[in-house]
Amino acid sequence: MKQVKVSFLLLCVFIFVQTSIADNGVHTDNIVIILDASGSMQDKFRADETRSKMDAAKEALKEVLAKVPDGTNIGLLVFSGRNIRDEWVYPLGPKDTARIIAAIDLPQPEGGTPLGRYMRIGANRLLEQREKQYNYGNYRLLIVTDGEAQDQAKIEQYTPEILNRQIRVDVIGVDMKTDHKLATDADSYRRADNPGELVAAVSQILAETGGTGTDIDGEDAFEYIAPLSSEVALDLIQRITTPPSNTAIETTTVKHMPSQPKTPTPQQPIQQPVQKRSGGNSGWLIIGLVIVIVGFIVFRRMGR
């Protein structure tokens, strides 16, 4: 009986989450692309001396981003390079194919590789967007680079902080003699030693975008979770109802980073999505209240 009650509670949470996700388009995927426009990107591929790494990266991004599902939020962040007025050559927002293709064409290779600094900038913009979307949706950094960072200490500081905030990090090493140091820390790493491999790498990463929804209805969901033990079901409830931290990544060095987001403290509270919703989203709170009331009534009946 206890297992049935817990499964029913999990179903209530599931329905509430699904209803919330469906409202106001908060379940939008968000991708920030960090493009290396340092001087070495003007070099030709060792295996294909007809094309520069920058030209190949631009063509790969244009080809693949044109196929990304409409409604996806895209941001293009470029470090170094010339011919750009703003490092955000395409600020994070809804995909506009014509505008993003024009933005990709702008940067020309020049300068160094301050990758760590730009990882922090990109991650903080994603955290800001996740706060606006009440922690729903997917969030990732796609890094396209051909060399090690000049600010390696910042890479070592920021990478675990980004990952601990549940932002996915994908890295493509463009015609590098050895794997990038991020290869062992990032969620995924792909080598691109020629233009074809670069297109394939970008395609494989961005192909994962847009498949985050679910078509499970109430009856199917209950059938799916009913066999779960009480302990497993309660653990799932905890995971569903505990949002990741959206605290911005600071520039000061943090000596010890937790493997999982910490429990909220008075100094740095992690606010629950419902608490931050405005009047326009009051319907979510009403739905949640109705679910709790119905759940309580059903539990009383089950206990008789």
BAGU-797247 format. One line per 3 residues: number of its first residue (from 1); their letters; for each residue x, y, z negated of N, C-alpha, C. Coordinates in nm, 2 decimals, decimal comma. Layout:
NUM	a	X:Y:Z:X:Y:Z:X:Y:Z  ...
This chain:
1	mkq	0,08:-0,12:0,00:0,00:0,00:0,00:0,09:0,13:0,00  0,19:0,12:-0,08:0,28:0,24:-0,09:0,35:0,27:0,05  0,38:0,16:0,12:0,44:0,18:0,25:0,34:0,24:0,35
4	vkv	0,22:0,20:0,34:0,12:0,26:0,43:0,10:0,41:0,40  0,10:0,44:0,27:0,08:0,58:0,23:0,20:0,67:0,28  0,32:0,62:0,27:0,44:0,69:0,31:0,43:0,70:0,46
7	sfl	0,40:0,60:0,53:0,39:0,60:0,68:0,29:0,70:0,72  0,17:0,71:0,65:0,07:0,81:0,69:0,12:0,95:0,67  0,20:0,97:0,56:0,25:1,10:0,53:0,35:1,14:0,64
10	llc	0,43:1,04:0,68:0,53:1,07:0,79:0,45:1,11:0,92  0,34:1,04:0,94:0,26:1,07:1,06:0,21:1,21:1,05  0,16:1,25:0,93:0,11:1,39:0,92:0,22:1,49:0,95
13	vfi	0,34:1,46:0,90:0,46:1,55:0,93:0,49:1,55:1,08  0,48:1,44:1,14:0,51:1,42:1,28:0,41:1,51:1,36  0,28:1,50:1,33:0,18:1,57:1,40:0,20:1,72:1,38
16	fvq	0,23:1,76:1,26:0,25:1,90:1,23:0,37:1,96:1,31  0,48:1,88:1,31:0,59:1,92:1,39:0,56:1,93:1,54  0,49:1,83:1,59:0,45:1,83:1,73:0,37:1,95:1,77
19	tsi	0,27:1,99:1,68:0,18:2,10:1,70:0,26:2,23:1,70  0,36:2,24:1,61:0,44:2,36:1,60:0,52:2,38:1,72  0,58:2,27:1,77:0,67:2,27:1,88:0,59:2,32:2,01
22	adn	0,47:2,27:2,02:0,39:2,30:2,14:0,35:2,45:2,14  0,36:2,52:2,03:0,31:2,66:2,02:0,42:2,76:2,06  0,38:2,86:2,14:0,47:2,97:2,17:0,60:2,93:2,24
25	gvh	0,61:2,82:2,30:0,73:2,78:2,37:0,86:2,78:2,29  0,85:2,74:2,16:0,97:2,74:2,08:1,06:2,63:2,11  1,01:2,53:2,18:1,09:2,41:2,21:1,17:2,43:2,34
28	tdn	1,24:2,54:2,35:1,32:2,58:2,47:1,47:2,53:2,45  1,52:2,47:2,56:1,66:2,44:2,55:1,75:2,56:2,57  1,86:2,57:2,51:1,95:2,68:2,51:2,09:2,64:2,54
31	ivi	2,15:2,69:2,64:2,29:2,65:2,68:2,37:2,78:2,70  2,48:2,79:2,63:2,58:2,90:2,65:2,70:2,83:2,72  2,74:2,88:2,83:2,85:2,84:2,91:2,97:2,93:2,88
34	ild	3,08:2,88:2,83:3,20:2,96:2,81:3,29:2,93:2,93  3,31:3,03:3,01:3,40:3,01:3,13:3,53:3,08:3,11  3,64:3,00:3,13:3,77:3,05:3,13:3,81:3,12:3,25
37	asg	3,83:3,25:3,24:3,87:3,33:3,36:4,02:3,38:3,34  4,10:3,30:3,27:4,24:3,34:3,25:4,32:3,33:3,38  4,44:3,39:3,38:4,51:3,39:3,50:4,54:3,26:3,57
40	smq	4,56:3,15:3,49:4,59:3,02:3,54:4,47:2,96:3,62  4,35:3,02:3,61:4,24:2,96:3,68:4,25:3,00:3,83  4,34:3,09:3,87:4,35:3,12:4,01:4,44:3,02:4,08
43	dkf	4,51:2,93:4,00:4,59:2,83:4,06:4,51:2,73:4,14  4,58:2,66:4,23:4,51:2,56:4,31:4,51:2,43:4,23  4,42:2,34:4,27:4,42:2,20:4,21:4,55:2,13:4,26
46	rad	4,61:2,05:4,18:4,72:1,98:4,22:4,69:1,87:4,32  4,56:1,82:4,31:4,52:1,72:4,41:4,45:1,77:4,53  4,42:1,91:4,53:4,35:1,97:4,64:4,39:2,12:4,64
49	etr	4,50:2,14:4,72:4,56:2,27:4,72:4,48:2,37:4,81  4,37:2,33:4,85:4,29:2,42:4,94:4,19:2,51:4,86  4,17:2,48:4,73:4,08:2,55:4,65:4,14:2,58:4,51
52	skm	4,10:2,70:4,46:4,15:2,74:4,33:4,05:2,68:4,22  4,10:2,67:4,10:4,02:2,61:3,99:3,90:2,70:3,96  3,92:2,83:3,97:3,81:2,93:3,95:3,70:2,92:4,06
55	daa	3,74:2,91:4,18:3,64:2,89:4,29:3,56:2,76:4,28  3,63:2,66:4,24:3,56:2,53:4,22:3,47:2,53:4,10  3,51:2,60:3,99:3,42:2,61:3,88:3,30:2,69:3,91
58	kea	3,32:2,80:3,98:3,20:2,88:4,02:3,10:2,80:4,11  3,16:2,73:4,21:3,07:2,65:4,29:3,00:2,54:4,21  3,07:2,48:4,12:3,00:2,37:4,04:2,89:2,43:3,96
61	lke	2,92:2,54:3,89:2,82:2,60:3,81:2,69:2,65:3,89  2,72:2,71:4,00:2,61:2,76:4,08:2,52:2,64:4,13  2,59:2,54:4,18:2,52:2,42:4,23:2,43:2,35:4,12
64	vla	2,49:2,33:4,01:2,42:2,26:3,90:2,31:2,34:3,83  2,35:2,47:3,80:2,25:2,55:3,73:2,12:2,58:3,81  2,14:2,58:3,94:2,02:2,59:4,03:1,92:2,48:4,00
67	kvp	1,97:2,37:3,96:1,88:2,25:3,94:1,83:2,23:3,79  1,88:2,32:3,70:1,84:2,31:3,56:1,69:2,35:3,55  1,61:2,28:3,47:1,47:2,31:3,46:1,44:2,45:3,44
70	dgt	1,34:2,51:3,50:1,29:2,64:3,48:1,25:2,65:3,33  1,27:2,77:3,27:1,23:2,78:3,13:1,35:2,76:3,04  1,46:2,70:3,09:1,57:2,69:3,01:1,64:2,82:2,98
73	nig	1,69:2,84:2,86:1,77:2,96:2,84:1,91:2,94:2,87  1,97:3,02:2,95:2,11:3,01:2,99:2,19:3,14:2,95  2,31:3,12:2,91:2,40:3,23:2,88:2,53:3,20:2,94
76	llv	2,59:3,30:3,00:2,73:3,28:3,06:2,82:3,38:3,00  2,92:3,33:2,92:3,01:3,41:2,84:3,15:3,39:2,91  3,22:3,49:2,95:3,35:3,48:3,02:3,46:3,55:2,94
79	fsg	3,57:3,48:2,91:3,68:3,54:2,85:3,79:3,57:2,95  3,86:3,68:2,92:3,97:3,73:3,01:3,90:3,77:3,14  3,98:3,77:3,25:3,92:3,80:3,38:3,91:3,95:3,40
82	rni	3,89:3,98:3,52:3,86:4,12:3,56:3,73:4,13:3,64  3,69:4,25:3,68:3,57:4,27:3,76:3,44:4,24:3,68  3,45:4,25:3,54:3,33:4,23:3,46:3,33:4,35:3,36
85	rde	3,21:4,40:3,34:3,19:4,51:3,25:3,16:4,45:3,11  3,10:4,33:3,10:3,06:4,28:2,97:3,10:4,13:2,97  3,15:4,08:2,85:3,19:3,94:2,84:3,06:3,85:2,86
88	wvy	2,95:3,90:2,83:2,82:3,83:2,86:2,78:3,87:3,00  2,84:3,80:3,10:2,80:3,84:3,23:2,66:3,80:3,27  2,60:3,70:3,19:2,46:3,67:3,19:2,42:3,64:3,05
91	plg	2,36:3,74:2,98:2,31:3,72:2,84:2,22:3,61:2,83  2,22:3,54:2,72:2,14:3,42:2,69:1,99:3,46:2,71  1,92:3,40:2,80:1,78:3,42:2,83:1,73:3,33:2,93
94	pkd	1,60:3,34:2,97:1,54:3,25:3,07:1,62:3,25:3,20  1,63:3,13:3,26:1,71:3,11:3,38:1,65:3,19:3,50  1,73:3,28:3,56:1,69:3,35:3,68:1,80:3,31:3,78
97	tar	1,77:3,22:3,87:1,87:3,16:3,96:1,95:3,26:4,04  1,88:3,36:4,10:1,95:3,46:4,18:2,04:3,54:4,09  2,00:3,58:3,98:2,08:3,67:3,89:2,20:3,59:3,83
100	iia	2,18:3,47:3,80:2,29:3,39:3,74:2,39:3,36:3,84  2,35:3,33:3,97:2,45:3,31:4,07:2,53:3,43:4,10  2,47:3,55:4,10:2,54:3,67:4,12:2,64:3,70:4,00
103	aid	2,60:3,66:3,88:2,68:3,68:3,77:2,80:3,59:3,77  2,78:3,46:3,82:2,89:3,37:3,83:3,00:3,41:3,92  2,96:3,48:4,03:3,05:3,53:4,13:3,14:3,65:4,08
106	lpq	3,11:3,71:3,97:3,18:3,84:3,93:3,32:3,82:3,89  3,35:3,73:3,79:3,48:3,73:3,72:3,59:3,68:3,82  3,71:3,75:3,81:3,83:3,71:3,88:3,94:3,68:3,78
109	peg	4,02:3,58:3,80:4,12:3,53:3,70:4,22:3,64:3,66  4,24:3,65:3,53:4,34:3,74:3,48:4,34:3,73:3,33  4,46:3,74:3,27:4,47:3,74:3,12:4,49:3,61:3,06
112	gtp	4,47:3,61:2,92:4,50:3,49:2,84:4,39:3,40:2,81  4,40:3,32:2,70:4,30:3,22:2,67:4,26:3,23:2,52  4,18:3,33:2,49:4,14:3,34:2,35:4,01:3,26:2,32
115	lgr	4,02:3,13:2,35:3,90:3,04:2,34:3,83:3,04:2,21  3,91:3,03:2,10:3,85:3,02:1,97:3,75:3,14:1,94  3,80:3,26:1,97:3,71:3,38:1,95:3,58:3,37:2,02
118	ymr	3,59:3,32:2,14:3,47:3,31:2,22:3,37:3,20:2,18  3,43:3,09:2,13:3,35:2,98:2,08:3,26:3,04:1,96  3,32:3,12:1,88:3,25:3,18:1,77:3,14:3,27:1,82
121	iga	3,17:3,36:1,92:3,07:3,45:1,98:2,95:3,37:2,04  2,98:3,27:2,11:2,88:3,19:2,18:2,79:3,11:2,08  2,86:3,05:1,97:2,79:2,98:1,87:2,69:3,07:1,79
124	nrl	2,74:3,19:1,75:2,66:3,28:1,68:2,54:3,33:1,75  2,55:3,34:1,89:2,44:3,38:1,97:2,33:3,27:1,97  2,38:3,14:1,98:2,29:3,03:1,97:2,22:3,02:1,84
127	leq	2,29:3,04:1,73:2,23:3,04:1,60:2,13:3,15:1,58  2,15:3,26:1,64:2,05:3,37:1,64:1,93:3,33:1,71  1,95:3,27:1,83:1,83:3,22:1,91:1,76:3,11:1,83
130	rek	1,83:3,02:1,77:1,76:2,91:1,70:1,68:2,97:1,58  1,72:3,07:1,52:1,64:3,14:1,42:1,51:3,19:1,47  1,52:3,25:1,60:1,40:3,30:1,66:1,30:3,19:1,70
133	qyn	1,36:3,07:1,73:1,28:2,96:1,77:1,24:2,87:1,66  1,26:2,92:1,53:1,22:2,84:1,41:1,28:2,70:1,41  1,41:2,69:1,46:1,49:2,57:1,45:1,45:2,46:1,55
136	ygn	1,36:2,50:1,64:1,32:2,40:1,74:1,40:2,42:1,87  1,41:2,32:1,95:1,48:2,32:2,08:1,62:2,27:2,06  1,70:2,26:2,17:1,83:2,21:2,17:1,93:2,32:2,20
139	yrl	2,05:2,31:2,14:2,15:2,42:2,15:2,29:2,36:2,18  2,35:2,41:2,28:2,48:2,36:2,32:2,58:2,46:2,37  2,70:2,44:2,35:2,81:2,52:2,41:2,87:2,43:2,52
142	liv	2,89:2,48:2,64:2,96:2,41:2,75:3,08:2,49:2,78  3,20:2,44:2,75:3,32:2,51:2,77:3,40:2,45:2,89  3,43:2,54:2,99:3,50:2,51:3,11:3,63:2,58:3,10
145	tdg	3,74:2,51:3,08:3,87:2,57:3,06:3,98:2,49:3,13  4,10:2,55:3,16:4,21:2,48:3,22:4,33:2,48:3,13  4,32:2,53:3,00:4,44:2,54:2,92:4,41:2,55:2,77
148	eaq	4,51:2,52:2,69:4,50:2,53:2,55:4,48:2,68:2,51  4,41:2,69:2,39:4,38:2,83:2,34:4,50:2,89:2,28  4,51:3,02:2,30:4,62:3,10:2,24:4,59:3,12:2,09
151	dqa	4,46:3,11:2,05:4,42:3,12:1,91:4,38:2,99:1,85  4,48:2,89:1,86:4,45:2,76:1,81:4,40:2,75:1,67  4,45:2,84:1,58:4,40:2,84:1,44:4,25:2,87:1,43
154	kie	4,20:2,95:1,52:4,06:2,98:1,52:3,98:2,86:1,58  4,04:2,79:1,67:3,97:2,67:1,72:3,95:2,57:1,61  4,06:2,56:1,53:4,06:2,46:1,42:3,96:2,50:1,31
157	qyt	3,95:2,64:1,29:3,86:2,69:1,19:3,71:2,68:1,24  3,68:2,72:1,36:3,54:2,74:1,40:3,48:2,61:1,45  3,56:2,52:1,51:3,49:2,40:1,57:3,41:2,32:1,46
160	pei	3,47:2,28:1,35:3,39:2,21:1,25:3,27:2,29:1,20  3,28:2,42:1,19:3,17:2,50:1,15:3,06:2,50:1,25  3,09:2,50:1,38:2,99:2,49:1,49:2,92:2,36:1,48
163	lnr	3,00:2,25:1,47:2,94:2,12:1,47:2,86:2,09:1,35  2,90:2,14:1,23:2,82:2,13:1,11:2,69:2,20:1,12  2,68:2,30:1,21:2,55:2,37:1,23:2,47:2,30:1,34
166	qir	2,51:2,19:1,38:2,43:2,10:1,47:2,42:2,17:1,61  2,52:2,24:1,65:2,53:2,29:1,79:2,62:2,19:1,86  2,57:2,14:1,98:2,65:2,04:2,05:2,76:2,12:2,13
169	vdv	2,88:2,06:2,14:2,99:2,12:2,21:3,04:2,02:2,31  3,03:2,06:2,44:3,08:1,98:2,55:3,19:2,06:2,62  3,30:1,99:2,65:3,42:2,05:2,70:3,46:1,98:2,83
172	igv	3,50:2,07:2,93:3,55:2,02:3,06:3,69:2,07:3,07  3,79:1,98:3,08:3,93:2,02:3,10:3,96:2,02:3,25  3,98:2,14:3,31:4,00:2,15:3,45:4,15:2,14:3,49
175	dmk	4,17:2,02:3,56:4,31:2,00:3,61:4,42:2,02:3,51  4,40:1,96:3,39:4,50:1,97:3,29:4,59:1,85:3,29  4,72:1,87:3,26:4,81:1,76:3,26:4,78:1,66:3,15
178	tdh	4,74:1,71:3,03:4,70:1,63:2,92:4,56:1,67:2,88  4,49:1,58:2,80:4,36:1,62:2,75:4,37:1,74:2,66  4,27:1,82:2,66:4,26:1,94:2,58:4,25:1,90:2,43
181	kla	4,30:1,98:2,34:4,30:1,94:2,20:4,16:1,93:2,15  4,06:1,99:2,21:3,92:1,98:2,17:3,86:1,84:2,21  3,93:1,76:2,28:3,88:1,63:2,33:3,84:1,54:2,22
184	tda	3,92:1,55:2,11:3,89:1,45:2,00:3,78:1,51:1,90  3,75:1,64:1,91:3,66:1,70:1,82:3,52:1,73:1,88  3,52:1,76:2,01:3,39:1,79:2,07:3,30:1,67:2,08
187	dsy	3,17:1,70:2,11:3,07:1,60:2,12:3,10:1,52:2,25  3,15:1,58:2,35:3,19:1,51:2,47:3,30:1,59:2,54  3,39:1,51:2,61:3,50:1,57:2,68:3,51:1,50:2,82
190	rra	3,53:1,58:2,92:3,54:1,53:3,06:3,66:1,59:3,13  3,74:1,51:3,20:3,85:1,56:3,28:3,79:1,60:3,42  3,85:1,70:3,48:3,81:1,74:3,62:3,93:1,77:3,69
193	dnp	3,99:1,67:3,76:4,12:1,69:3,82:4,11:1,73:3,97  3,99:1,75:4,02:3,96:1,79:4,15:3,82:1,85:4,16  3,79:1,93:4,26:3,66:1,99:4,27:3,54:1,90:4,26
196	gel	3,55:1,78:4,32:3,44:1,69:4,31:3,41:1,64:4,16  3,52:1,61:4,09:3,51:1,57:3,95:3,45:1,69:3,87  3,48:1,81:3,90:3,43:1,92:3,83:3,28:1,93:3,85
199	vaa	3,23:1,92:3,97:3,08:1,92:3,99:3,02:1,81:3,92  3,08:1,69:3,92:3,02:1,57:3,85:3,02:1,59:3,70  3,12:1,65:3,65:3,12:1,68:3,50:3,01:1,77:3,46
202	vsq	3,00:1,88:3,53:2,90:1,98:3,50:2,76:1,92:3,51  2,74:1,84:3,62:2,61:1,77:3,65:2,58:1,68:3,53  2,67:1,60:3,49:2,65:1,50:3,39:2,60:1,56:3,26
205	ila	2,67:1,67:3,22:2,64:1,74:3,10:2,50:1,81:3,10  2,48:1,88:3,21:2,35:1,96:3,22:2,23:1,87:3,26  2,26:1,75:3,30:2,15:1,66:3,33:2,08:1,62:3,20
208	etg	2,14:1,63:3,09:2,08:1,60:2,96:1,98:1,70:2,92  1,98:1,82:2,99:1,89:1,93:2,95:1,75:1,90:3,00  1,65:1,93:2,92:1,51:1,92:2,96:1,44:1,79:2,93
211	gtg	1,51:1,70:2,86:1,44:1,57:2,83:1,42:1,56:2,68  1,39:1,67:2,61:1,38:1,67:2,47:1,24:1,66:2,41  1,14:1,65:2,50:1,00:1,64:2,45:0,96:1,50:2,42
214	tdi	0,84:1,48:2,38:0,79:1,35:2,35:0,64:1,34:2,39  0,60:1,23:2,44:0,46:1,21:2,48:0,39:1,12:2,39  0,44:1,09:2,27:0,38:1,00:2,18:0,26:1,07:2,12
217	dge	0,14:1,01:2,13:0,02:1,07:2,06:0,01:1,01:1,92  -0,10:1,05:1,85:-0,11:1,02:1,71:-0,11:0,87:1,69  -0,20:0,79:1,77:-0,21:0,65:1,74:-0,08:0,58:1,77
220	daf	-0,01:0,61:1,88:0,11:0,55:1,91:0,22:0,58:1,81  0,22:0,71:1,76:0,31:0,74:1,66:0,29:0,66:1,53  0,17:0,64:1,49:0,14:0,56:1,37:0,19:0,42:1,39
223	eyi	0,16:0,36:1,50:0,20:0,23:1,53:0,36:0,22:1,53  0,42:0,32:1,57:0,57:0,32:1,58:0,63:0,33:1,44  0,57:0,41:1,35:0,64:0,43:1,22:0,58:0,33:1,11
226	apl	0,47:0,27:1,14:0,41:0,18:1,03:0,50:0,08:0,98  0,59:0,01:1,06:0,68:-0,10:1,00:0,79:-0,04:0,91  0,81:0,09:0,91:0,92:0,14:0,83:0,90:0,12:0,68
229	sse	1,01:0,09:0,61:1,01:0,08:0,47:0,98:0,22:0,41  0,94:0,22:0,28:0,91:0,35:0,21:1,04:0,43:0,21  1,15:0,37:0,18:1,28:0,44:0,17:1,32:0,51:0,30
232	val	1,31:0,43:0,41:1,34:0,49:0,54:1,25:0,60:0,58  1,12:0,58:0,55:1,02:0,68:0,59:1,04:0,81:0,51  1,07:0,80:0,38:1,09:0,91:0,30:1,22:0,99:0,35
235	dli	1,32:0,91:0,39:1,44:0,97:0,44:1,41:1,05:0,57  1,33:0,99:0,66:1,29:1,06:0,78:1,22:1,19:0,75  1,13:1,18:0,65:1,05:1,30:0,62:1,15:1,41:0,57
238	qri	1,25:1,37:0,49:1,34:1,47:0,44:1,42:1,53:0,56  1,46:1,45:0,65:1,54:1,50:0,77:1,45:1,59:0,86  1,32:1,56:0,87:1,24:1,64:0,96:1,21:1,78:0,90
241	ttp	1,19:1,78:0,77:1,15:1,90:0,70:1,27:1,99:0,65  1,39:1,94:0,67:1,51:2,02:0,63:1,58:2,08:0,75  1,57:2,21:0,78:1,63:2,26:0,90:1,78:2,28:0,89
244	psn	1,85:2,29:1,00:2,00:2,31:0,99:2,02:2,46:0,95  2,15:2,49:0,91:2,18:2,62:0,88:2,20:2,71:1,00  2,14:2,83:0,99:2,16:2,93:1,10:2,25:3,04:1,05
247	tai	2,32:3,02:0,94:2,41:3,12:0,89:2,52:3,15:0,99  2,55:3,28:1,03:2,65:3,31:1,13:2,79:3,27:1,08  2,87:3,23:1,18:3,01:3,19:1,15:3,09:3,32:1,13
250	ett	3,15:3,33:1,01:3,23:3,44:0,98:3,38:3,43:1,03  3,44:3,54:1,04:3,58:3,54:1,09:3,68:3,50:0,98  3,64:3,51:0,85:3,73:3,47:0,74:3,75:3,32:0,74
253	tvk	3,86:3,28:0,70:3,90:3,14:0,70:3,82:3,07:0,59  3,76:2,96:0,62:3,69:2,87:0,52:3,78:2,75:0,50  3,82:2,73:0,38:3,91:2,62:0,35:3,85:2,48:0,35
256	hmp	3,72:2,47:0,30:3,66:2,35:0,29:3,52:2,36:0,36  3,50:2,28:0,46:3,37:2,28:0,52:3,30:2,15:0,49  3,17:2,15:0,45:3,10:2,03:0,42:3,07:1,95:0,55
259	sqp	3,06:1,82:0,54:3,03:1,73:0,65:2,88:1,75:0,69  2,79:1,80:0,60:2,65:1,82:0,63:2,62:1,96:0,58  2,52:2,02:0,64:2,47:2,15:0,59:2,44:2,14:0,44
262	ktp	2,48:2,25:0,36:2,45:2,25:0,22:2,30:2,28:0,19  2,27:2,24:0,06:2,13:2,27:0,02:2,13:2,42:-0,01  2,02:2,49:0,03:2,02:2,64:0,01:2,05:2,68:-0,13
265	tpq	2,12:2,79:-0,14:2,16:2,86:-0,26:2,10:2,99:-0,27  2,09:3,05:-0,39:2,04:3,19:-0,40:2,11:3,29:-0,31  2,24:3,27:-0,30:2,32:3,37:-0,22:2,30:3,35:-0,07
268	qpi	2,29:3,23:-0,02:2,27:3,20:0,12:2,15:3,11:0,14  2,03:3,16:0,13:1,91:3,08:0,15:1,89:3,04:0,29  1,86:2,91:0,31:1,82:2,86:0,44:1,67:2,86:0,44
271	qqp	1,61:2,95:0,51:1,46:2,96:0,50:1,39:2,86:0,59  1,29:2,80:0,54:1,21:2,71:0,62:1,14:2,78:0,73  1,12:2,71:0,84:1,05:2,77:0,96:0,92:2,84:0,92
274	vqk	0,83:2,77:0,84:0,70:2,83:0,81:0,71:2,96:0,74  0,81:2,97:0,66:0,83:3,10:0,58:0,86:3,22:0,66  0,92:3,19:0,78:0,96:3,30:0,86:0,86:3,34:0,97
277	rsg	0,76:3,27:0,98:0,66:3,29:1,09:0,58:3,42:1,06  0,55:3,49:1,17:0,47:3,61:1,15:0,33:3,58:1,16  0,24:3,69:1,15:0,10:3,67:1,15:0,05:3,60:1,28
280	gns	0,12:3,62:1,39:0,08:3,55:1,51:0,09:3,40:1,51  0,17:3,35:1,41:0,18:3,20:1,40:0,11:3,15:1,28  0,02:3,22:1,22:-0,05:3,18:1,10:-0,13:3,05:1,12
283	gwl	-0,16:3,02:1,25:-0,23:2,90:1,28:-0,15:2,77:1,24  -0,02:2,78:1,25:0,06:2,67:1,21:0,05:2,64:1,06  0,04:2,75:0,98:0,03:2,73:0,84:-0,11:2,66:0,81
286	iig	-0,21:2,71:0,88:-0,34:2,65:0,86:-0,35:2,51:0,89  -0,29:2,47:1,00:-0,28:2,33:1,05:-0,21:2,25:0,94  -0,09:2,30:0,89:-0,02:2,23:0,79:-0,10:2,21:0,67
289	lvi	-0,18:2,31:0,63:-0,26:2,30:0,51:-0,37:2,19:0,53  -0,43:2,20:0,64:-0,54:2,10:0,67:-0,48:1,96:0,67  -0,36:1,94:0,72:-0,30:1,80:0,72:-0,27:1,76:0,58
292	viv	-0,22:1,85:0,49:-0,20:1,81:0,35:-0,33:1,77:0,28  -0,43:1,85:0,31:-0,56:1,82:0,24:-0,61:1,69:0,28  -0,61:1,66:0,42:-0,66:1,54:0,47:-0,58:1,42:0,42
295	gfi	-0,44:1,44:0,41:-0,36:1,34:0,36:-0,39:1,30:0,22  -0,41:1,41:0,14:-0,45:1,39:0,00:-0,57:1,31:-0,02  -0,68:1,34:0,06:-0,80:1,27:0,05:-0,78:1,12:0,09
298	vfr	-0,71:1,10:0,20:-0,69:0,96:0,24:-0,61:0,88:0,14  -0,51:0,95:0,08:-0,43:0,88:-0,03:-0,52:0,84:-0,14  -0,61:0,93:-0,18:-0,70:0,90:-0,29:-0,79:0,77:-0,26
301	rmg	-0,84:0,77:-0,13:-0,92:0,66:-0,09:-0,84:0,53:-0,09  -0,71:0,54:-0,04:-0,63:0,42:-0,04:-0,60:0,36:-0,17  -0,59:0,46:-0,27:-0,56:0,41:-0,41:-0,67:0,35:-0,48
304	r	-0,79:0,36:-0,43:-0,91:0,30:-0,50:-0,91:0,15:-0,48
